[in-house]
Amino acid sequence: MLKRLITTLLIALLGLTVWLLPAPVAEAAGCSLSAIVWEGYTDPSFTQEFEQLTGCTVKATYAGSSDEMFAKFRAGRGRTYDIVSASGDITERLYKAGLVQPIDTTKLTNFESIFHPFQKAVWNSFDGQAYGVSFAWGPNVLVYDTQQVKSAPKSWDVLFDPRYAGKISIPDNPMTIADVALWLGKPNPYDLSDADLAEVKAKLLELRPNIRKFWTTAGELANLFQSGEIVLAHAWPLTYTQLSQADYPIGSVSPKGKLTGWTDSWMISKNSPNVDAAYQWIDFVLSGDGQKGVMDVTGYSGATELGVEAIGADRAKQLFMDDLSLHSEINMWQSVKNYDQWVQLWNEIRS
């Protein structure tokens, strides 16, 4: 009888202990935020802080191109993913497809910290209404193995050098056509006629023998360098950051006047069941900690004054966040009217 009483008391005490112990915040909140993003935008190094603050877990899927991002987001009619880190080449497509909802900026305490030119900007606002929130931007750069390419390249022409046959990589993305158009001197790389596209195709065919592989993620590109397969690449700054942190001999240049790039925006699915959590996430990424986290991981530039404060004046100047001078020089990705032709051309080059 005594033994049974003791056992009963122990069970009761254990139950009380379990009841008193705090449940993990995320489980207690029962919140999950699903995102499709570019690599690095939900890195655990800063995402964990958001999860601890809000109790909402972030489940992210990386995309290798804007086309992949758009296709996956559209496949679930905006129900599979709550948010998307859209670049300027698909923001309008997402809007016209009816997949994203207008942004209520009053729900974002950090919205006014966004650089004024980035607030309700042309790349994420339509019919006078914001549908996206700018948070990061940068140029597509030329990266190179400093042990194999002794002098810092001064132009994209180095990619055509026969010495590097089979030793370069470029993005597996039809938007690369815009870069080639710039190399050819086209004034608007996103408004190309049939004749312009024929010139671009000829230039890409000239480059084709030097291409070892078309890369899809920054991590894949970093591996191509580390395995010795390539020595030059058209890349995102993220690959340079990853290789630098791994003590790989990597250099990066931005040939003046010949740069494309992207200004990325958070957009919320029209059918998201977690809209409040989506606003919390966007507000966090606009904060000093969120901006610094994105910049530390990717090497990209931030979009808020809070980000400037978080990283300090010197680094902000290095990232052109003090005067946005580089941003004004970059031919930022945008919608392309005859994009189907671009995709067809790109598939021909890849095959």
N, C-alpha and C positions, 0 to 999 in steps of 0.2 A: 504493500500500500504506500509506504514511504517512498520507495523507489519510483513508483508510478507518479507520485506527487512531484518529486524532484524533476523527473523527465518532463512533466507538463509545464513546470515553472521555467525550465531551460528553453523549451520550445517557445514559450510566451516571450521570454527575454530576447531570444534571437529574432522573433518577429518584430518586437518593439525596436530592436537595434536597426533592422533593415528599414523599418518605417521611418526612423529618425535620421538615417543617413541621407544626405542630399543626393537626389538622382542627378546623373549627368545632365547639364543644362540643356543640351540639344534634344535629349530624349524627353526631358520634362516638357519642353516646348512643343515637341512633335512636329518640328518645322524642317522642311527640306527644300532647298532652292536649287533648281536644275538649270544649268547654263551650258551654252555652246560657245566656245571662246577660242581666241588665238592663244597659242602656247605662252605660258607665263602669267596670264592675267588672273589666275586663281591659285597661284603658288601657295603651298601650305605655310611658307614663312610669314605671310601676312594674313592669309585666309583664316588661320587658327584664331587670330585675335578677334576677327569678326564673329566667328562661331562662339567664342567664349563670351563676348559682349551680348550677343543676341539669342544664343541658344538655337541658332538655325544652322544646319549643316549645308555646305555647298557641294553639290555634285556636278562636276564639270566634264565636258567632252571637248577635246581639242579638234579643231578643224585645220586642214592643210591649205585650204583656199577659200575664197569668198563663195565660189560656186558650191563647194561642199557644204559650207555653213548655211547657205540659203536653202539648198535642197533638203538638208536634214531638218531645218527649222520648219520648212513648208510641209514636209512629209507628215508631221503630226498635227498640221493645221494649228500650230502654236500651242499645242497641249503637252507635247513632250518636253519642251524647254520653256522655262519662265523668262529667261533673259538671253540676249545675244550681244556679243561685242562686235558690232557691225562696222566695217570700214565704209568709206564714202561711195564705193562702187556698188554696194548692195542696199544701202539705207533706203533709197527711193524704191527699189524693187520690193523690199519688205513692206513699205508703206502702200504701194500700189496694189500689192497682193492682199491687202487687208489683214496682215498678220500681226501688226504691232498697234499699240494703243497710244494716244496722246500722252505726253508727260505733264503731270501736274507739278510744276516747279515749286509750289508752296509746300510740298511734302519733303523738300530737300533743304535742310538747314544750311548746307554748304554750297548751295547753287550759286550764290552771289560771289563766292570765291573763285569761280571759273573765270579765266581770262575773258574780258568783255567781248573780244571778237569771236570767241568760241561759244558764247551764249546764244542759243537759238540761231545757229549758223546755217548757211546754205546747204551744208552736207547732211544735216539731220532735222531740218525744219521744212514743212510743206504746207502750203495754203495758210501761211501765217501762224502755224502751230508747231511747237517743238514735239518731235517724236523720238528724239534721242538726246543723250547727255554726253558731251565730249569729256574724255578723261585721259587720253594719251595720244601721242603722235610721234612721227619720225620719218626719216628718209630711207629709201632702199639704197644700200651702200655697196661698195666694192671691197671685199675682204680678201686677204692674201697671206700665204705662208711666207713669213719674213726670211726664212732660211732658204727658200727655193726661189723667191722673187726678191732680189736684193735691193732694188730701188722702188720706192713707193710709186705706184702707177699714178699718172697724171690725167688719164682719160680712160674711157671704157674700151678704147681701141686695143688695149692689152689683151682683152678676151679673144681677139682674133689672131694673136701672135701664134705662128705655127710651132714655136717652141713649146707651147702649152697644149698641143693637140691631145685630146682625150684626157685633159687634166683640169677642166673647169666644170662648174655646175651652175645652173640657173633655175629659178623657181618654176615649178610645174603649174603655171598660172597664166591664162590668156591675158591678164593685165600686163604681163611682161612685154606685150606688143607695144604698149605705150612707151616703154623705155627705149625700144628699138626705134620707134618713131622720133623720139627726141634725139637719138644718136644721128638720125638722118636729117635733123634740122627742121622737123615739122613743128609749126608754131603752136598748134593745139593737138597734143598727142592722143586726145580722147575723141576727136572729130576727124576721122580718117575716111577718105573716099576710097572707091574701089582701086583707083590708081595708087593711092598711098599704101593700101594694104598689099598690093602687088610688090611694091618696093620693100616693104617690111618683110614680106615672105622671102624675097631674094636675099636680103641681109641675114635673115635667120638661117637660110640654107647654107650661106657662106660660113656661118658660125657653127653649124651642126657638127662638123668633124671634130671640133675641139671639146664638145660637150660629152663628159663622162656619164653624167646622170642629171635628170631633172629632180630637184629636191622638193619635198612636200612639207617638212617640219624643220625648225631650226636645229633640233636635236639630231635629226638625220644628217643635216649638212655638217654639223660639228663632227659627227662620226666619220664622214667622208674625208675630212681634213686629217683627223687623227689616224685613220688607217692608211694614209698616204696616197689615197686614190685621186685626190685633187689638190691643187695649189692656189686656185683662184675661184671666186664665186661672186655672183650677184646675190646679195643677202640682206637679211634684216640685221639691225644692230644686236639683236638677241644672240645670234651665233657668235659674234665678236665677244660679247659679254661672257658667254658660256666658256669659250676657249681661253679667254684671258684668265678667268677664274681657275681654269685647269692648268695654268702656266704653259699653255701652248704658244709657240712663237707666231702670233697672229697680228696682222695690221689691218687698218680700215681707212679708206679714203672716200670722200664725197666729191666727185668731179663737179665743179661749179657749173651751174646752168643746165645740167643734164640729169636732174634728179626727179624721180617720182617718189611718192610717199603716201602716207595714209594718216587721217585723223579719225580715231576710233571712238565710237559712241555706244553706250549701253542703251538698248532698246528693250521694252517689256512686251511680252506676248499679249495679244488681244485676249487670249483665252487662259491666261495664267491663273492658277488657283492660289498663287502665293504673291499677290501684288504688293502687300505691305512689306513682306520680306525683300522683295525686289527693290523697293525704294530704300529700305535700310541698307542693302548691299551697295547700291549706287552712292548713297550718302557717305558710306564708309570709304569707298574708293576715292571719293573727292576729298576726304579728310587728309590731314598731314601724314598720319600713319599709313593710310591706304595708298596715297600717292607715292610716298617714299618706298613702300613695299613694291609697287609696280616698277618704279624706276630702278631700284636695286637689283631686281631679278632680270629685267629686260634690257636695261640701258636706254630705254626710250625716254622721251621727254614727257613731263606731266602737263596738266592743263589748268592747274589752280594756283592761286597765291598761297594757299595753305601748303601746297607741295613745295613751293619756293622756300617758305619758312622752314619746312622740315629738313630740306637738304642743304640749306645755306646758300649764300649769295655766290660763292665761287663755283660750286657745282651747277647752280642754276644757270650761270653764265656759260659754262661748258655745254650745257644742254640747250642753249639758246632760248631759255625761258625768261631771260631778263628783258629782251626786246622783241622776241619772236621773229627775228630777222631771217633765220633759216626757214621758218614756216612759210614765209612769204615767197621764198625762192623755189620751194618744192612744188612740182606739178602734182597736187594731191589727187589720189584716185577719185573718180567720179563716175556717174552713170554713163554708159555708152549706148547710143541709139541703135547701132547696127551690131550689137554684141553677138548675135548668132553667127555673123560672118567672122568675128574674132575667134569664136570657139572653133569654128570649122577650120580656119587657118591654123590655129594652134594644134589641133588634132593631126593635121597633115604634117606639121613639123615634128611632132613627137613620134609619129609612126615612120 
